[in-house]
Amino acid sequence: MRRRALLGVVAGGLVALGACAVGARGVRAAGAPGASGVLYTVRLGTNPLAVAIDAHTARAFVAGSNNTVSVLDARSGTVVRTILVGRNPAALAVDAATGRTFVANSSSDSVSVLTASL
């Protein structure tokens, strides 16, 4: 299953947004507006489901069907850490004011809250 999302890349204080596809093989980001090609491809567990961007910290949060959220450095595409959350994380949202990331866990009827210090 492939889902379309918006991926932000932060460099030099600028935020460039590009389309990305989230599928079984990872997150594939398109280039900045006007550019062509893939910036990077990140392999993540099984079946990444959703992406949320914290433009302030240049972190991308990717929910996976393996009950984890992978935290990526949006500048380089490297995995910073992987966090165990509730069952089947299906949606993510970043609160720009607090820097917290909220993860809706569909199969455990819960919400995980990740702190800004990640």
Buried (B, 14 or more C-beta within 10 A) or exposed (E): EEEEBEBBBBEEEEBBBBEBBBBEBBBBBBBBEEEEEEBBEBEBBEBBBBBBBBBEBBBBBBBBBBBBBBBBBBBBBEBBEBBEBBEBBBBBEBEEEEBBBBBBBBEBEEBBEBEBEB
